[in-house]
Each structure stands twice: as structure tokens, then as C-alpha cells.
Amino acid sequence: MSDYVWLIPGFPLLGAFINGLFGKRLPRALVGVIGCLTVAASFVVSVLVYLELVMLPRNRQSVTTTLYTWIASGDFRADVSALIDPLSVFMILVVSGVGF
């Protein structure tokens, strides 16, 4: 699960990046396809994360995944992390599903 949680926001960001830079040069239909497919890919990854979360025991259905370390100084460490629990997975599925 922790290996591909970053793809959930990553796919739509990639689609926005591609359409933002090359959208004027691409055919209009292709711009729409890129936008829809990247959000659909995000939804597919969300479903995979949900299926992995369901397989965990009920008392362990909360996983914190560190995406990267933002600041590290001495004993202080600030990480950019993603909390995956039943509520966050539900919201991810709703947002990516309705967005698609």
C-alpha cells in the first residue's frame, strides 16, 4: 500500500501538468482523454489501496506512509506523510470517483 499511495494525487497532477503545458497544441479530444484517464488511474489506485486496507485486521486498519522528509535538523524531523484509514480511503474513493 505504501508503495503507490503517492500515485493517487500524482496522476491528476501529471494530467494537469501535461494539459497545462501542451493543451493548446494538442487536439481538444486528446486533452479531455488525458484529463479523464489520469483521474481514472487515480480512482483505480484508490480501489487498490481500499482492497489492501480491507485485508488488514480491524485493529490495524490505520497506516501512515511517509512520502518524503521535508525538514531534518538534529532530532527534529518533519515528514510529508499520508494517513490511510477507513475514513480517508472512503473520501479518496468519493473524490476520485465523482471527479472521474
C-alpha positions as CSV (number, residue, x, y, z in Angstrom):
1,M,0.0,0.0,0.0
2,S,2.7,2.4,0.9
3,D,4.5,1.9,-2.4
4,Y,1.8,3.6,-4.5
5,V,-0.2,5.9,-2.3
6,W,1.6,8.9,-3.8
7,L,0.1,8.0,-7.2
8,I,-3.4,9.0,-6.0
9,P,-2.6,12.7,-6.2
10,G,0.2,12.2,-8.6
11,F,-1.8,11.1,-11.6
12,P,-4.2,14.1,-11.7
13,L,-1.2,16.4,-11.1
14,L,0.6,14.8,-14.1
15,G,-2.6,15.3,-16.2
16,A,-2.8,18.9,-15.2
17,F,0.8,19.4,-15.9
18,I,0.6,17.9,-19.4
19,N,-2.6,19.7,-20.3
20,G,-1.3,23.0,-18.8
21,L,1.9,22.9,-20.8
22,F,0.8,21.3,-24.1
23,G,-3.0,21.7,-24.0
24,K,-3.1,24.4,-26.7
25,R,-1.0,22.3,-29.1
26,L,-3.0,19.1,-28.6
27,P,-6.3,18.2,-30.1
28,R,-9.2,19.1,-27.9
29,A,-10.4,15.5,-27.6
30,L,-6.9,14.4,-26.5
31,V,-6.9,17.0,-23.8
32,G,-10.2,15.6,-22.5
33,V,-8.9,12.0,-22.7
34,I,-5.7,12.9,-20.8
35,G,-7.7,14.6,-18.1
36,C,-10.2,11.7,-17.7
37,L,-7.6,8.9,-17.9
38,T,-5.4,10.4,-15.2
39,V,-8.3,10.8,-12.8
40,A,-9.5,7.3,-13.7
41,A,-6.0,6.0,-12.9
42,S,-6.2,7.7,-9.6
43,F,-9.5,6.0,-8.9
44,V,-8.0,2.6,-9.8
45,V,-5.1,3.1,-7.4
46,S,-7.6,4.2,-4.7
47,V,-9.6,1.0,-5.2
48,L,-6.3,-1.0,-4.8
49,V,-5.5,0.9,-1.6
50,Y,-9.0,0.2,-0.3
51,L,-8.7,-3.6,-1.1
52,E,-5.4,-3.7,0.7
53,L,-6.8,-1.9,3.7
54,V,-9.8,-4.3,3.9
55,M,-7.3,-7.2,4.1
56,L,-5.7,-5.8,7.3
57,P,-7.0,-6.8,10.7
58,R,-9.7,-4.4,12.0
59,N,-7.5,-3.1,14.8
60,R,-4.6,-2.4,12.4
61,Q,-6.5,-0.5,9.7
62,S,-4.6,2.7,10.0
63,V,-1.3,3.1,8.1
64,T,0.9,6.2,8.0
65,T,3.1,6.3,4.9
66,T,6.0,8.8,4.8
67,L,6.2,10.2,1.3
68,Y,9.4,12.2,1.9
69,T,11.3,14.1,4.6
70,W,10.6,17.8,4.4
71,I,12.9,19.1,7.1
72,A,15.5,17.2,9.2
73,S,17.6,19.1,11.7
74,G,19.2,17.2,14.6
75,D,16.5,15.3,16.5
76,F,13.7,17.3,14.7
77,R,12.2,15.7,11.6
78,A,9.2,16.9,9.6
79,D,7.8,14.4,7.2
80,V,5.2,14.7,4.5
81,S,3.0,11.7,5.2
82,A,-0.2,10.2,4.2
83,L,-2.6,8.7,6.7
84,I,-4.6,5.8,5.2
85,D,-7.5,4.7,7.3
86,P,-11.1,3.7,6.5
87,L,-12.4,7.3,6.5
88,S,-9.6,8.7,4.3
89,V,-10.0,5.8,1.9
90,F,-13.7,6.4,1.7
91,M,-13.1,10.1,0.9
92,I,-10.4,9.3,-1.6
93,L,-12.8,6.9,-3.4
94,V,-15.6,9.5,-3.4
95,V,-13.5,12.4,-4.6
96,S,-11.7,10.4,-7.4
97,G,-14.9,8.5,-8.4
98,V,-17.0,11.6,-8.7
99,G,-14.2,13.5,-10.3
100,F,-13.9,10.9,-12.9
